[in-house]
Amino acid sequence: MADHDFIIPADLARAARALTQVSYTLVAKVAELQPERVRAYEHGLGTLDAAESQRLREALEHFGAVFIAEDEESGYGVRQKYNSVKTQRLETWEGEGGPAYEDDI
């Protein structure tokens, strides 16, 4: 998303987290927020300032969310960074490595 000042509405934050299948605890950790604040925000029971919203957006983007800003034709939204084929390939590559050991080279 080009607009880096985009403040994520609570419903979009919750949708992005559900789409990326990440717990609110993990998103909060990456965003350096209290898990209870993230959960409350998602449920419309709390607010975040601009810096906190920015960190939350960056954390969700880290987990693969791509935010779409509202324009004249449609509303805001979220989608996955990778399509299902690429995601499956990434999961396969990660699973093929076996245990990591030190190189003797």
Backbone torsions as a table, in degrees:
resi	resn	phi	psi	omega
1	MET	NA	132.0	-175.6
2	ALA	-74.8	-30.7	-175.9
3	ASP	-82.9	100.6	-177.3
4	HIS	-80.1	-6.8	177.0
5	ASP	-94.6	4.1	-178.2
6	PHE	-62.8	117.4	177.4
7	ILE	-89.8	124.0	-176.4
8	ILE	-74.6	120.1	173.2
9	PRO	-64.8	155.0	-176.1
10	ALA	-56.9	-42.9	-178.4
11	ASP	-66.0	-33.4	178.9
12	LEU	-73.1	-37.2	176.4
13	ALA	-61.7	-44.2	179.6
14	ARG	-66.1	-40.7	178.6
15	ALA	-64.3	-41.9	-179.9
16	ALA	-64.3	-41.3	-179.9
17	ARG	-66.9	-40.2	177.6
18	ALA	-65.3	-41.4	-179.2
19	LEU	-64.0	-40.2	-179.5
20	THR	-83.5	-8.2	176.8
21	GLN	58.5	47.9	179.2
22	VAL	-119.7	140.7	-179.3
23	SER	-69.9	153.6	178.7
24	TYR	-66.1	-26.9	177.9
25	THR	-65.2	-44.1	179.8
26	LEU	-69.6	-41.8	177.0
27	VAL	-61.2	-42.8	179.4
28	ALA	-61.9	-41.4	179.6
29	LYS	-61.4	-47.7	-179.7
30	VAL	-65.5	-36.4	-179.7
31	ALA	-82.3	-2.8	-177.5
32	GLU	57.2	47.3	176.9
33	LEU	-125.2	160.6	174.3
34	GLN	-73.1	133.9	179.9
35	PRO	-54.0	-37.4	-179.6
36	GLU	-63.8	-33.8	179.1
37	ARG	-69.1	-40.3	178.5
38	VAL	-64.4	-45.8	-179.4
39	ARG	-62.9	-45.1	179.2
40	ALA	-62.7	-41.8	179.3
41	TYR	-61.0	-46.9	-179.9
42	GLU	-59.4	-30.8	-179.1
43	HIS	-93.7	8.3	177.5
44	GLY	74.8	20.5	-177.3
45	LEU	-106.4	5.8	-179.1
46	GLY	-155.7	173.5	179.0
47	THR	-127.8	161.3	173.8
48	LEU	-126.2	143.4	174.6
49	ASP	-78.6	177.9	-174.8
50	ALA	-60.9	-41.1	-179.4
51	ALA	-67.3	-41.4	178.6
52	GLU	-65.9	-41.0	178.0
53	SER	-62.8	-39.8	177.5
54	GLN	-61.6	-44.9	179.6
55	ARG	-65.7	-38.3	178.0
56	LEU	-64.3	-44.4	178.7
57	ARG	-61.1	-45.8	179.6
58	GLU	-63.1	-37.8	178.1
59	ALA	-65.2	-44.6	179.2
60	LEU	-65.8	-36.7	176.0
61	GLU	-65.9	-35.3	176.5
62	HIS	-58.1	-35.5	-179.6
63	PHE	-88.9	5.4	172.2
64	GLY	107.2	10.1	176.9
65	ALA	-84.1	139.4	174.7
66	VAL	-120.9	121.2	-176.9
67	PHE	-92.6	141.6	-179.5
68	ILE	-116.8	120.5	-178.2
69	ALA	-75.7	154.6	175.4
70	GLU	-68.0	142.4	174.8
71	ASP	-136.3	-168.8	-177.5
72	GLU	-66.5	-24.5	-174.6
73	GLU	-98.3	-28.0	-176.2
74	SER	-152.1	167.7	-179.5
75	GLY	-83.0	178.3	179.4
76	TYR	-72.5	164.5	-179.7
77	GLY	-167.6	-175.4	179.6
78	VAL	-145.4	146.6	173.8
79	ARG	-145.6	172.1	-179.7
80	GLN	-81.7	146.4	-179.7
81	LYS	-67.3	-38.8	-177.3
82	TYR	-111.4	142.8	175.5
83	ASN	-75.5	172.4	-173.1
84	SER	-64.1	-33.7	179.9
85	VAL	-67.6	-45.3	-179.8
86	LYS	-66.4	-38.6	178.6
87	THR	-62.5	-43.6	179.0
88	GLN	-62.3	-41.6	178.0
89	ARG	-63.2	-42.9	178.7
90	LEU	-62.1	-42.5	178.8
91	GLU	-64.4	-37.9	178.4
92	THR	-65.7	-46.6	179.4
93	TRP	-59.5	-41.8	-179.3
94	GLU	-66.4	-31.8	-178.4
95	GLY	-83.5	-13.6	-176.4
96	GLU	-86.0	-13.1	-172.1
97	GLY	-70.4	-24.8	-174.8
98	GLY	71.2	-173.8	-178.9
99	PRO	-68.6	144.5	-179.4
100	ALA	-85.8	132.8	176.9
101	TYR	-129.5	162.0	176.8
102	GLU	-69.7	142.7	176.7
103	ASP	-78.3	141.1	176.0
104	ASP	-91.6	8.0	-175.5
105	ILE	-81.7	NA	NA
